[in-house]
Amino acid sequence: MINTREIVETIKMISDEHLDVRTITMGISLLDCIDSHAEKACEKIYEKITRLAKDLVKTGEDISRQYGIPIINKRISVTPISIIAGASDADNYVMFAKTLDRAAKDTGVNFIGGFSALVQKGFTKGDRILIESIPEALAQTERVCSSVCVATTKAGINMNAVKLMGETIKKTAELTADNDSFGCAKLVVFSNAVEDNPFMAGAFHGVGEGDCVINVGVSGPCVVKSALEKATGKDLGTVAETIKKTAFKITRMGQLVAQEASKRLGVPFGIVDLSLAPTPEVGDSVAYILEAMGLEKCGTHGTTAALALLNDAVKKGGVMASSYVGGLSGAFIPVSEDAGMIAAAECGTLTLDKLEAMTCVCSVGLDMIAVPGDTPAETISAIIADESAIGMINQKTTAVRIIPVIGKTVGESVEFGGLLGYAPIMPVHKESSAEFIHRGGRIPAPIHSLKN
């Protein structure tokens, strides 16, 4: 039973504390669009996406108006294109990316994810073509997002793929250099990628999913921070309880939106991803939550412990509010999208090494990090390898979204705009990892991969 006090609390969260539904994402299977002729496959893809998602944006806007709940993004995720295009006669998949981009524009969504490949154990022909097509595809499209999974706990780390992705990121940066290497902001490298993630740029619709589903991602860092400010001086057990109760309320709102969107669109409800997703808005920051627990600046000693508490409490509170919690669910730490993270990075308290330590206990990984444009591809690959190892060993999803900004170096910053914010250029280690990366092969899966 929802009482009047809870309704008033929710209204305050929306009006004063930046509470919103970050995204309604429609996942669409393209398996029935497979065709040996690439042009025909693209026709099928465009037809299916535009048919199923034609009312997605309008539905989100109608729900937002009716309930007074801000719904920031409407998005689409599709079956990894390497699977769909791999059956075709195409030797370059840029045409598939352009088809996705056209469908995204015509349906009005912000982004479409799924220009993706899963290569944790090896490559198919389609996987290789897709990865080789990524730089050109992201340079020639506006709304297409790409992801590649290079490692899992069960398979280990495909170091050949890690090497290739370092080179791919570097080439993407170069092809989009006139736009501050923005193409890299739409490219994620995963360990243990999940099939129902509604957040970009890593969203894709897994082959284990239904034909079409609705997944919702909620957000509310400012709400959590405000709740913690009322618990000043309390012990950390009380802090955890406060976060749990707040996460419950946030997720309840997401559940309402998900069910309503599902009903109106006639599409099954998939999951609610209860991740705390920050924005560059002042106050809407995961870093500020950590500082509200008693840290002078995010990145100082104690930050990893505070983030572990936050991530766990968010999950515990959220799972009580929805029957179907999925996606990534926890706390995001994208540097450029979080005002507190930006400030901590600018003053030097938050470093790349500290961020890596924090990813051991949070939802994703090294996210929206700008580095000097002359960073070698092998160094980028080594960063991916480190993050993949954390995901593999800890049986969790980790990711790298790193942007070598061509023409910029440490001490400068880059402006991406909108929810992507801006980022200081962060230093990387000067010592080379090239010999390690060029060894190639596979890092074997850890022994707990044999838990069947």
C-alpha positions in Angstrom: 0.0 0.0 0.0 1.4 3.4 -1.0 0.6 6.1 1.5 0.4 9.9 1.0 3.8 10.5 2.6 5.5 8.2 0.0 3.7 10.0 -2.8 5.0 13.3 -1.5 8.5 11.9 -1.1 8.5 10.7 -4.7 7.3 14.0 -6.1 10.1 15.7 -4.1 12.6 13.3 -5.6 11.5 14.1 -9.1 11.2 17.9 -8.7 14.2 18.6 -6.4 16.6 15.6 -6.6 16.9 14.8 -10.4 15.1 11.4 -10.1 14.4 10.1 -13.5 14.0 7.0 -15.6 17.2 7.2 -17.6 16.1 5.0 -20.4 13.3 2.8 -21.9 15.1 0.4 -24.2 13.3 -1.9 -26.6 15.3 -5.1 -27.3 14.6 -6.5 -30.7 15.7 -9.9 -32.0 17.0 -9.8 -35.6 17.5 -13.5 -36.0 14.6 -13.7 -38.5 16.3 -11.0 -40.6 19.3 -13.2 -41.5 19.7 -13.4 -45.3 22.6 -14.5 -47.5 22.2 -11.2 -49.5 23.4 -8.3 -47.4 21.0 -5.8 -49.0 18.0 -8.0 -48.4 19.1 -8.5 -44.7 19.3 -4.7 -44.3 15.9 -4.3 -45.7 14.5 -6.9 -43.2 16.3 -5.2 -40.3 15.0 -1.8 -41.1 11.5 -3.0 -41.6 11.4 -5.0 -38.3 12.9 -2.2 -36.2 10.7 0.5 -37.5 7.6 -1.7 -37.3 8.1 -2.7 -33.6 9.6 0.6 -32.4 7.4 3.0 -34.2 5.5 4.1 -31.0 8.3 3.7 -28.6 9.2 7.4 -28.3 5.6 8.6 -28.2 4.7 6.0 -25.5 7.6 7.2 -23.3 6.5 10.8 -23.7 2.9 9.9 -22.9 3.9 8.0 -19.7 6.1 10.9 -18.7 3.3 13.4 -19.1 0.7 11.2 -17.3 2.8 10.4 -14.3 5.1 13.4 -14.2 8.1 11.1 -14.3 11.0 12.3 -16.5 12.0 9.7 -19.0 15.3 10.9 -20.5 16.1 8.5 -23.3 14.3 6.0 -25.5 16.6 3.5 -27.1 16.8 0.3 -29.1 19.1 -2.7 -28.7 19.4 -5.5 -31.3 20.9 -8.9 -31.7 24.7 -8.6 -32.2 25.2 -7.7 -35.8 28.1 -10.0 -36.3 25.7 -12.9 -35.9 23.1 -11.4 -38.4 25.6 -10.1 -41.0 27.8 -13.2 -40.7 25.5 -15.2 -42.9 25.5 -12.6 -45.6 27.8 -12.0 -48.6 29.1 -8.7 -47.2 32.8 -8.2 -46.6 32.2 -4.9 -44.7 29.4 -4.2 -42.3 29.2 -0.5 -42.5 26.0 -0.8 -44.5 24.4 -2.6 -41.6 25.5 0.2 -39.2 24.0 2.7 -41.6 20.7 0.7 -41.7 20.6 0.8 -37.9 21.3 4.5 -37.9 18.5 5.2 -40.4 16.1 3.1 -38.3 17.1 4.9 -35.1 16.5 8.3 -36.7 13.2 7.3 -38.3 11.9 6.0 -34.9 13.2 9.0 -33.1 15.3 7.1 -30.5 18.5 8.5 -29.0 20.8 5.5 -29.6 20.6 2.0 -31.0 23.0 -0.6 -29.6 24.1 -3.9 -31.0 26.8 -3.3 -33.6 28.5 -5.9 -31.5 30.4 -9.2 -31.4 31.0 -11.8 -28.8 34.6 -13.1 -29.2 35.6 -14.2 -25.7 36.8 -17.6 -27.0 37.5 -17.0 -30.6 36.5 -15.3 -33.9 34.1 -16.2 -36.6 34.4 -14.6 -40.0 31.5 -12.3 -39.2 33.2 -11.3 -35.9 36.4 -10.2 -37.6 34.5 -8.3 -40.3 32.4 -6.5 -37.7 35.4 -5.5 -35.6 37.3 -4.3 -38.7 34.2 -2.2 -39.7 33.8 -0.5 -36.3 35.9 2.6 -36.9 34.3 3.5 -40.2 30.8 2.5 -38.9 31.0 4.8 -35.9 32.6 7.6 -37.9 29.7 7.5 -40.5 26.8 7.1 -38.1 25.3 9.3 -35.4 23.2 7.0 -33.1 24.8 3.6 -33.5 26.7 2.1 -30.5 29.1 -0.8 -30.6 30.4 -3.3 -28.1 32.7 -6.3 -28.1 33.0 -8.9 -25.4 36.6 -10.2 -25.2 36.4 -12.2 -21.9 34.2 -14.3 -19.6 34.8 -16.2 -16.4 34.0 -19.4 -18.3 36.2 -18.8 -21.3 39.1 -16.7 -20.1 40.5 -13.7 -22.0 40.9 -13.7 -25.7 44.1 -11.7 -25.9 44.1 -11.6 -29.7 40.8 -9.8 -29.4 42.1 -7.5 -26.7 45.0 -6.5 -29.0 42.6 -6.0 -31.9 40.3 -3.8 -29.8 43.2 -1.5 -28.7 44.0 -1.0 -32.4 40.2 -0.5 -33.2 39.8 2.1 -30.5 42.8 4.0 -31.7 41.6 3.9 -35.3 38.1 5.0 -34.3 39.7 8.0 -32.4 41.6 9.0 -35.5 38.6 8.7 -37.9 36.6 11.0 -35.6 39.4 13.3 -34.6 37.6 16.3 -36.0 34.9 15.7 -33.3 37.3 15.2 -30.4 37.4 11.4 -31.1 33.8 11.1 -30.2 33.4 7.8 -31.9 35.1 6.1 -29.0 32.4 7.3 -26.7 30.0 4.9 -28.5 32.3 1.8 -28.2 32.6 -0.5 -25.2 34.8 -3.5 -24.6 33.3 -6.0 -22.2 34.2 -8.9 -19.9 31.1 -11.0 -19.0 28.7 -8.9 -21.1 25.0 -9.3 -20.1 22.2 -9.8 -22.6 19.6 -7.5 -21.2 21.5 -4.3 -20.5 19.4 -1.2 -21.3 22.2 1.3 -21.0 24.4 2.6 -23.8 26.9 2.2 -25.3 27.0 -1.4 -24.3 23.4 -2.6 -24.9 22.7 -5.5 -27.2 19.8 -8.0 -27.4 21.1 -11.4 -26.4 20.2 -14.5 -28.3 18.6 -15.9 -25.2 16.1 -13.1 -25.1 12.6 -13.1 -26.6 11.6 -11.6 -29.9 11.0 -8.2 -28.4 11.1 -6.9 -24.8 11.1 -3.7 -22.8 13.9 -3.0 -20.4 14.1 0.0 -18.2 17.1 1.7 -16.6 16.5 4.0 -13.6 18.7 6.6 -12.0 18.9 8.7 -8.8 22.3 9.5 -7.4 21.0 12.9 -6.1 18.1 11.1 -4.3 20.6 8.8 -2.5 22.9 11.7 -1.6 20.0 13.7 -0.2 18.9 10.7 1.9 22.5 10.3 3.3 22.7 14.0 4.2 19.8 13.2 6.7 21.9 10.4 8.2 25.0 12.6 8.9 27.1 11.1 11.7 25.3 7.7 11.7 27.3 4.5 11.5 27.9 2.7 8.2 25.3 0.1 8.9 22.7 2.9 9.1 24.1 4.3 5.9 23.6 1.0 4.1 20.0 0.8 5.4 19.3 4.3 4.2 20.6 3.5 0.7 18.6 0.3 0.6 15.3 2.1 1.4 16.0 4.8 -1.1 16.9 2.3 -3.8 13.6 0.5 -3.2 11.7 3.7 -3.9 13.7 4.5 -7.0 13.2 1.0 -8.4 9.5 1.0 -7.7 9.2 4.0 -10.0 11.2 2.2 -12.7 8.9 -0.9 -12.3 5.8 1.2 -12.8 7.2 2.8 -16.0 8.4 -0.6 -17.3 5.0 -2.3 -16.8 3.1 0.7 -18.2 5.4 0.8 -21.3 5.0 -3.0 -21.7 1.3 -2.8 -21.6 0.9 0.1 -24.0 3.3 -1.2 -26.6 2.1 -4.8 -26.3 5.6 -6.0 -25.7 6.7 -8.2 -22.8 8.4 -6.6 -19.8 12.0 -7.7 -19.5 13.9 -6.2 -16.6 14.6 -3.1 -14.5 18.2 -2.2 -14.3 18.5 -0.4 -11.0 21.9 1.2 -11.6 22.7 4.6 -10.2 23.5 6.4 -13.5 25.0 9.9 -12.9 24.8 13.0 -15.1 27.0 16.2 -15.3 24.3 18.0 -13.4 25.6 19.3 -10.1 24.4 17.0 -7.3 23.5 14.1 -9.6 26.8 12.3 -8.9 27.9 9.0 -7.5 31.1 10.7 -6.4 29.1 13.0 -4.2 27.3 10.0 -2.6 30.7 8.6 -1.6 31.8 12.0 -0.3 28.5 12.2 1.7 29.7 9.1 3.5 32.6 11.1 4.9 35.3 11.1 2.2 36.8 14.5 1.6 37.2 13.8 -2.1 36.3 10.8 -4.3 39.4 8.8 -5.0 41.0 9.2 -1.6 41.7 6.2 0.6 38.4 4.6 1.6 36.7 5.2 -1.7 36.7 1.6 -2.8 35.1 0.5 0.5 32.5 3.2 0.3 31.7 2.2 -3.3 31.4 -1.4 -2.3 28.8 -0.5 0.4 26.9 1.7 -2.0 26.8 -1.0 -4.8 25.6 -3.7 -2.5 23.0 -1.6 -0.8 21.5 -0.5 -4.1 21.2 -4.1 -5.2 19.6 -5.2 -1.9 17.1 -2.4 -1.9 16.3 -2.7 -5.6 15.6 -6.5 -5.7 12.8 -6.0 -3.2 11.1 -3.5 -5.5 10.9 -5.5 -8.7 10.4 -9.2 -9.6 12.7 -8.9 -12.6 16.0 -7.0 -11.9 18.7 -7.4 -14.5 21.1 -5.6 -16.7 24.1 -4.2 -14.8 22.4 -3.0 -11.6 24.6 -1.1 -9.2 26.6 2.1 -9.5 28.1 3.6 -12.6 31.3 5.6 -12.4 31.7 7.3 -15.8 34.2 10.1 -15.4 32.9 12.5 -17.9 29.2 12.0 -17.0 29.7 12.6 -13.2 30.4 16.1 -11.9 32.0 14.8 -8.8 34.2 12.4 -10.7 35.3 15.2 -13.0 36.2 17.4 -10.1 38.2 14.6 -8.4 40.0 13.8 -11.6 40.8 17.4 -12.3 42.5 17.9 -8.9 44.4 14.6 -9.2 42.8 12.7 -6.4 41.0 10.3 -8.8 43.5 8.5 -11.0 43.2 5.8 -13.6 44.8 3.3 -11.1 42.2 4.2 -8.4 39.4 3.9 -10.9 40.6 0.4 -11.7 40.5 -0.5 -8.1 37.0 0.9 -7.8 35.8 -1.3 -10.7 36.4 -4.4 -8.6 33.3 -3.5 -6.5 31.0 -1.5 -8.8 28.8 -2.3 -11.7 30.8 -1.8 -14.8 34.4 -0.5 -15.3 36.6 2.2 -16.7 33.9 4.4 -18.3 34.1 7.6 -20.4 37.8 8.2 -19.6 39.7 10.5 -21.8 43.4 9.9 -22.3 46.1 11.6 -24.4 45.7 11.1 -28.2 49.2 9.7 -28.6 48.5 6.8 -26.2 49.8 3.7 -28.0 47.2 1.1 -29.0 49.1 -1.5 -26.9 48.6 0.6 -23.8 44.9 0.8 -24.5 44.9 -3.0 -25.0 46.7 -3.5 -21.7 44.1 -1.4 -19.9 41.4 -3.6 -21.5 43.3 -6.7 -20.4 43.5 -5.5 -16.7 39.8 -4.7 -16.6 38.9 -8.0 -18.3 40.9 -9.8 -15.7 39.0 -8.1 -12.9 35.7 -9.2 -14.5 36.9 -12.7 -15.2 38.3 -13.4 -11.7 35.4 -11.8 -9.8 32.6 -13.3 -12.0 31.2 -9.9 -12.8 30.7 -7.6 -15.7 33.5 -5.1 -16.4 34.0 -2.8 -19.3 36.3 -0.2 -20.8 35.0 2.9 -22.7 38.2 4.9 -23.2 38.7 7.8 -25.5 42.2 8.7 -26.8 41.5 12.3 -27.8 43.6 13.0 -30.9 45.6 16.2 -30.5 45.1 16.6 -26.8 47.2 15.8 -23.8 47.2 15.8 -20.0 46.2 19.2 -18.6 43.6 19.7 -21.3 39.9 18.7 -21.3 37.4 17.5 -23.9 33.7 18.5 -24.2 31.2 15.9 -25.4 28.0 17.7 -24.4 24.7 16.6 -23.1 24.6 13.6 -20.8 28.2 12.7 -21.9 29.5 15.8 -20.2 33.2 16.7 -20.4 36.4 15.1 -19.2 39.9 16.1 -18.2 42.6 14.2 -20.1 44.0 11.7 -17.6 47.6 10.4 -17.7 48.5 6.8 -18.5 51.7 5.0 -17.5 54.6 5.7 -19.8 56.1 2.3 -19.5 55.3 0.0 -22.5 53.1 -3.1 -22.4 53.7 -3.8 -26.0 55.6 -7.1 -25.6 52.9 -8.5 -23.3 50.1 -7.6 -25.7 51.9 -8.9 -28.8 52.2 -12.4 -27.3 48.5 -12.9 -28.1 46.8 -16.2 -27.3 44.3 -16.7 -24.5 44.6 -16.2 -20.8 43.0 -19.4 -19.4 39.8 -19.2 -17.4 40.2 -19.3 -13.6 39.5 -22.6 -11.8 36.1 -21.5 -10.5 34.9 -21.5 -14.1 34.5 -25.2 -13.7 31.7 -24.9 -11.1 29.1 -26.9 -13.1 
